[in-house]
């Protein structure tokens, strides 16, 4: 019964949005936008607390949102880490430990509505604003992002160029918002008219239509030395989108893996990253 409910719930939500759209189109579109930006999970689990409690922690305010930051202090170069959707800073545990042993000063933070940070929604423009705040506070030498955090890392450098960032590491990034929104439309069974209104809402809110929000296009502006790693069988972020990013990024080393999955939790990947940062 529960499985059947979960299967049909998105369709029921979509029908509700469509009905509301008939009477109150702006309210319906706003609700659809909020739902799209609302994570279902990503908070700190009990078994994750011990590792994060060992870090130096601080709360950073970005507007009304309280962002939880963590620091594993050292005198070496500073690496700032940006996790993905429905995740938190703990996802970097193994890599943080290795980087810290190599003398890197490591900074991580929980995105809005994730981990120990406050807030209810997350999207790449909001995440980018938070990332810029971290850059201003911690002055990192390098930034590393996974998945949506990878999208954010590239969009951040597109939005805030000419900063003293030396290297970027981007893991398993999606690229095309238009493709993501097409999937959202299919899940909720939303009409083309509804999606056109949602597209205009995004343009008014963030300055981009869905088709214009393309990380591969943003990568054309990158001047940083980069490492891009993506698995050929990634079932969350399509491999071809990473290929497009790699083609447009002028100074990037693009490494393909096979059957490492979307998370890329492998020692070989960690070694690639550490060698790239030390080089």
C-alpha distance (Angstrom), angle and dihedral (degrees) to the residues before:
residue distance angle dihedral
X1 . . .
X2 3.80 . .
X3 3.81 92.0 .
X4 3.80 91.2 49.9
X5 3.82 90.0 49.4
X6 3.80 91.9 50.9
X7 3.79 90.5 47.7
X8 3.79 94.9 54.6
X9 3.82 98.9 33.4
X10 3.84 95.0 87.2
X11 3.80 90.4 51.4
X12 3.81 91.2 49.6
X13 3.79 90.4 49.5
X14 3.78 89.5 49.5
X15 3.80 91.7 51.1
X16 3.81 89.4 50.2
X17 3.80 90.7 51.6
X18 3.81 91.3 48.5
X19 3.80 92.3 50.4
X20 3.78 92.0 47.1
X21 3.81 89.1 47.3
X22 3.79 89.8 60.1
X23 3.82 91.8 58.4
X24 3.83 104.5 22.9
X25 3.80 108.9 18.2
X26 3.81 97.2 173.7
X27 3.79 92.7 50.8
X28 3.79 91.9 47.3
X29 3.80 93.2 50.6
X30 3.79 91.9 46.9
X31 3.81 90.5 52.0
X32 3.80 91.1 49.6
X33 3.81 90.1 50.3
X34 3.81 92.5 49.6
X35 3.80 91.5 48.7
X36 3.79 90.7 50.9
X37 3.82 90.4 52.4
X38 3.82 96.3 45.2
X39 3.83 117.3 98.6
X40 3.81 118.7 -146.7
X41 3.78 94.9 -152.4
X42 3.78 142.4 2.6
X43 3.79 102.2 114.9
X44 3.81 119.5 134.2
X45 3.79 112.7 -82.3
X46 3.84 120.7 -143.4
X47 3.81 92.1 -109.9
X48 3.83 90.4 53.7
X49 3.80 96.6 53.5
X50 3.82 99.5 80.2
X51 3.79 95.5 59.5
X52 3.81 94.0 46.7
X53 3.80 92.4 45.9
X54 3.81 89.2 61.8
X55 3.80 90.4 64.3
X56 3.78 127.3 85.2
X57 3.78 102.1 -103.5
X58 3.77 134.3 -161.0
X59 3.78 138.0 170.0
X60 3.79 116.3 -123.9
X61 3.80 120.0 -166.2
X62 3.79 118.1 -137.3
X63 3.77 105.0 178.6
X64 3.79 106.2 -54.7
X65 3.80 93.1 -22.1
X66 3.80 123.3 100.0
X67 3.80 109.4 -144.3
X68 3.80 117.8 -158.6
X69 3.79 112.4 -140.5
X70 3.79 130.8 -170.6
X71 3.79 130.2 -160.9
X72 3.79 130.9 -165.8
X73 3.78 96.9 -167.9
X74 3.79 126.8 -141.5
X75 3.80 136.9 143.9
X76 3.79 94.4 -113.1
X77 3.80 130.6 92.1
X78 3.80 116.0 -51.0
X79 3.80 121.3 -113.7
X80 3.82 118.3 -166.5
X81 3.81 114.8 -157.2
X82 3.83 125.8 -153.2
X83 3.82 117.1 -166.4
X84 3.79 128.3 -152.9
X85 3.80 139.0 -109.7
X86 3.82 116.7 -50.4
X87 3.79 90.5 3.6
X88 3.82 135.2 97.6
X89 3.79 141.4 -152.0
X90 3.81 91.9 -74.4
X91 3.83 90.3 73.5
X92 3.81 86.7 78.0
X93 3.83 95.1 55.1
X94 3.81 100.1 116.8
X95 3.80 93.9 41.7
X96 3.81 92.7 45.2
X97 3.80 90.5 54.3
X98 3.80 91.6 49.9
X99 3.80 94.4 45.8
X100 3.78 92.1 47.8
X101 3.81 91.1 51.7
X102 3.81 87.8 53.2
X103 3.80 89.6 56.1
X104 3.80 100.5 -101.6
X105 3.79 120.1 144.9
X106 3.82 102.3 -129.4
X107 3.80 126.7 -156.3
X108 3.81 124.4 -176.2
X109 3.78 132.5 168.7
X110 3.79 140.2 -171.6
X111 3.80 115.0 -114.1
X112 3.81 120.3 -124.8
X113 3.84 110.2 -73.3
X114 3.82 89.2 15.5
X115 3.78 135.4 95.0
X116 3.79 112.3 -18.0
X117 3.80 94.6 -24.9
X118 3.79 122.3 108.9
X119 3.78 127.3 -123.5
X120 3.79 135.1 82.0
X121 3.80 104.6 -124.6
X122 3.79 140.2 45.4
X123 3.77 133.5 -168.2
X124 3.79 133.0 158.3
X125 3.84 96.6 -99.4
X126 3.82 90.8 51.0
X127 3.81 91.3 44.8
X128 3.80 89.0 50.0
X129 3.80 91.2 55.0
X130 3.81 89.3 52.3
X131 3.79 91.7 47.0
X132 3.80 91.0 52.4
X133 3.80 89.3 53.4
X134 3.81 89.4 53.4
X135 3.81 91.1 48.8
X136 3.80 90.5 52.2
X137 3.81 92.0 49.2
X138 3.81 102.2 40.2
X139 3.84 103.6 25.5
X140 3.82 94.9 -145.5
X141 3.78 122.8 -158.0
X142 3.80 91.4 -149.6
X143 3.82 137.8 22.2
X144 3.79 125.3 -152.6
X145 3.81 124.8 -169.4
X146 3.80 135.0 -179.9
X147 3.82 125.1 -153.6
X148 3.82 108.4 -41.2
X149 3.80 84.9 7.3
X150 3.80 86.7 58.2
X151 3.80 90.8 51.2
X152 3.78 87.7 50.0
X153 3.80 93.1 48.7
X154 3.80 91.9 56.0
X155 3.80 95.2 40.4
X156 3.81 89.0 49.3
X157 3.80 91.9 56.6
X158 3.80 89.4 45.8
X159 3.82 90.5 50.9
X160 3.81 98.0 39.3
X161 3.82 107.9 32.4
X162 3.78 128.0 169.5
X163 3.79 96.5 47.7
X164 3.79 126.1 136.9
X165 3.80 95.2 -101.0
X166 3.79 111.4 136.7
X167 3.80 105.7 -174.5
X168 3.79 138.6 14.9
X169 3.80 126.6 -155.0
X170 3.81 114.2 -164.7
X171 3.80 120.7 -175.3
X172 3.83 125.3 -166.4
X173 3.81 97.5 -24.7
X174 3.81 124.4 -177.7
X175 3.79 112.0 -138.8
X176 3.79 114.9 -172.8
X177 3.80 120.3 66.1
X178 3.82 88.6 -173.0
X179 3.81 89.9 63.1
X180 3.81 91.8 46.6
X181 3.79 91.8 50.0
X182 3.80 91.7 48.0
X183 3.79 87.1 57.8
X184 3.80 90.3 48.7
X185 3.80 89.6 52.1
X186 3.81 92.1 50.3
X187 3.81 93.5 49.0
X188 3.82 94.2 51.1
X189 3.83 95.7 33.0
X190 3.80 92.1 -128.2
X191 3.79 120.5 176.6
X192 3.83 123.2 -112.4
X193 3.80 88.7 -114.2
X194 3.80 90.6 55.5
X195 3.81 91.4 48.2
X196 3.79 91.5 49.6
X197 3.79 88.6 55.1
X198 3.81 90.8 47.2
X199 3.80 89.5 49.0
X200 3.81 90.1 53.8
X201 3.81 90.1 47.4
X202 3.81 90.0 55.5
X203 3.80 90.3 48.4
X204 3.80 91.7 51.0
X205 3.80 92.5 44.6
X206 3.81 101.1 42.1
X207 3.81 108.3 12.2
X208 3.81 97.0 -111.0
X209 3.77 136.9 92.4
X210 3.81 114.0 -138.4
X211 3.81 92.8 -99.9
X212 3.79 90.9 49.4
X213 3.80 93.6 56.0
X214 3.78 97.4 82.4
X215 3.79 120.7 147.7
X216 3.80 90.4 -161.2
X217 3.82 88.4 58.8
X218 3.80 91.4 45.8
X219 3.83 88.7 52.4
X220 3.82 89.6 66.2
X221 3.80 87.4 74.3
X222 3.80 95.6 53.0
X223 3.78 117.1 113.7
X224 3.81 96.1 171.6
X225 3.77 126.5 107.2
X226 3.79 104.0 -106.4
X227 3.77 144.0 -167.8
X228 3.82 115.4 -154.3
X229 3.81 118.7 -173.8
X230 3.80 123.6 -177.7
X231 3.80 134.4 161.4
X232 3.79 117.9 -124.4
X233 3.81 90.8 -138.0
X234 3.82 97.0 45.0
X235 3.82 104.5 147.3
X236 3.81 95.2 -166.0
X237 3.80 106.9 43.2
X238 3.83 111.9 33.0
X239 3.79 115.1 -118.7
X240 3.81 92.6 -137.4
X241 3.80 89.8 62.7
X242 3.81 90.3 57.0
X243 3.81 88.2 49.1
X244 3.80 89.0 55.8
X245 3.80 90.9 49.8
X246 3.79 90.2 49.7
X247 3.81 92.7 50.8
X248 3.80 91.6 52.8
X249 3.82 98.4 42.5
X250 3.79 106.9 89.4
X251 3.81 101.0 -155.0
X252 3.80 106.4 29.0
X253 3.79 135.8 127.5
X254 3.81 106.5 -143.1
X255 3.80 114.5 -158.6
X256 3.80 121.8 -172.9
X257 3.78 121.2 -156.6
X258 3.80 129.7 -168.6
X259 3.80 123.2 -135.6
X260 3.82 94.2 -10.1
X261 3.80 88.9 120.0
X262 3.76 130.1 -143.2
X263 3.81 95.4 -61.3
X264 3.84 94.4 54.0
X265 3.81 92.0 -152.0
X266 3.80 97.4 167.9
X267 3.80 132.7 122.6
X268 3.80 89.7 -129.7
X269 3.82 90.1 59.8
X270 3.80 91.3 48.1
X271 3.80 89.8 51.3
X272 3.81 91.4 51.2
X273 3.80 90.2 52.3
X274 3.80 95.6 46.5
X275 3.81 92.7 47.3
X276 3.80 90.3 49.3
X277 3.80 92.9 50.7
X278 3.82 93.3 45.5
X279 3.82 94.8 47.3
